[in-house]
Amino acid sequence: MVPVALVWLLSGALVFGSTFSRSANAQPAIPVQYVADDGSLYAAIWEKRDGPPYVARHDLTSQQYQSEFNRLVGAGYCLTDVSGYAVGAEDRYAAIWEQASCPPFVARHAMTSQQYQEVLNSLVSQGYRPKLVDGYTVAGSDRYAAIFEKSSGPAFVARHGMTGDEYQREFDRLASAGYCLTDLSGYSVGPEARYAAIWEQTGCASIVARSGLSSQQYQRTVDDLATRQGYREKLVSGYQVAGTARFAAIFDRSLRPQFVARHDLNAAAYQQQFNQWTSQGYRLIMVSGYGGGVLPSSPGPGASVPNRSAAKDQYAGAGDPGVLMTPGQWTMVVNMNLAGQVSNATNTRCMTPEMVRDFVAQSGNASGGLFGPGQNCQLQQNRMGRKVIATGRCTSGPMAMQISVEILFDTPEHLVGSMSQTFVGQQGMSVSAQFDGHRVGACSG
């Protein structure tokens, strides 16, 4: 079943030579500074201490991350931290390297759950130990990045794919056996949280670990433990569950230096905070990327939460928290790049209850509608809380293309999203777009 928004969005994008315009009553095109923000968020910790030279990078594609890894390791740097996250349907990476001596190490990323387990088993048999594991979700699938060091040490336990209850039981069991939690990563599989963690059987300072915290709960936890009880934060993991940011963190009472922790930073704010604290003698010790992977909400109509009684629960798929989208007259503002030519378009359309039902369907295949007669699409649509991801292939006569669309409903009357489309067999022919839609009232007539 074709998502109505996909039909609506692409109906103008696929006609070469089209002239895009906006009506006098439409909202202005998406500002450039808004489009540049891809929705990524960052949580980070800085400590006030000296140390060797280091390099921190973020918003790296998989290929860029691998290239930077090769370059820096070749220059004598060691990878000390890596965080995977999603932008649209693609993986991105933030990482820290230090120019210091370190044991032989192996780093892997973009692994499936099975691949991670196989790599872990193989490297452990060769004398390596897991130092870090980071779980993240890309296009609805869990992926893993990890660092392994070839060194001696105490017994350890590494687990991944744990639900919240499974993680808590494992934490309690291992704590009673004298193990300390040394690494923790939160992520999601479908609408549920999952956790990956490493424990070592060694003496450790009093630690406190928290998971599943909202942004406000995380801030209160930091304030309480650090300000009032003398703990220092050694780890933070930001992640999304059903479209909502959650946090996991580890605190201890070891003699750690003064620290600063920040979260919910977009890319520009993260860079500003990095510059501010490094100029004052602080070092970045870890960074966690997270976020919906789509554009954040923009100002304008629909920014406030509407009265949900206007919509019916029947328009939300089974298991969804509330209504995703309210029927009515919707305006979509699109900023589009068609084969290197940037255009803006504004379209208004009545979204009937039937269209909304199709729009938020959990999955399905579709034929007809995108190009008109002769068009055929095979699309798979996945739901993750208030997010919809559709991927697949469309054909119309001799023309074929791969399509990926990601939409976040931040309220039932406002959505933001991104789309990419590549024409098969036509080098350089592609379309990418960011869009912002809001309900402007009831359908007329």
Sequence and secondary structure as in RCSB ss.txt:
>XXXX:A:sequence
MVPVALVWLLSGALVFGSTFSRSANAQPAIPVQYVADDGSLYAAIWEKRDGPPYVARHDLTSQQYQSEFNRLVGA
GYCLTDVSGYAVGAEDRYAAIWEQASCPPFVARHAMTSQQYQEVLNSLVSQGYRPKLVDGYTVAGSDRYAAIFEK
SSGPAFVARHGMTGDEYQREFDRLASAGYCLTDLSGYSVGPEARYAAIWEQTGCASIVARSGLSSQQYQRTVDDL
ATRQGYREKLVSGYQVAGTARFAAIFDRSLRPQFVARHDLNAAAYQQQFNQWTSQGYRLIMVSGYGGGVLPSSPG
PGASVPNRSAAKDQYAGAGDPGVLMTPGQWTMVVNMNLAGQVSNATNTRCMTPEMVRDFVAQSGNASGGLFGPGQ
NCQLQQNRMGRKVIATGRCTSGPMAMQISVEILFDTPEHLVGSMSQTFVGQQGMSVSAQFDGHRVGACSG
>XXXX:A:secstr
   HHHHHHHHHHTSTT      TTS     HHHHH  S EEEEEEEE   S EEEEEEE HHHHHHHHHHHHHT
T EEEEEEEEEETTEEEEEEEEE S    EEEEEEE HHHHHHHHHHHHTTTEEEEEEEEEEETTEEEEEEEEEE
   S EEEEEEE HHHHHHHHHHHHHTT EEEEEEEEEETTEEEEEEEEE S    EEEEEEE HHHHHHHHIII
IIIT  EEEEEEEEEETTEEEEEEEEE S    EEEEEEE HHHHHHHHHHHHTTTEEEEEEEEES SS    SS
TT S   GGGS GGGS TT SS S   EEEEEEEEEEETTEEEEEEEEEEE HHHHHHHT S   EESSSSSTTE
EEEEEEEEETTEEEEEEEEEETTEEEEEEEEEEEEETTEEEEEEEEEETT TT EEEEEEEEEEEE    
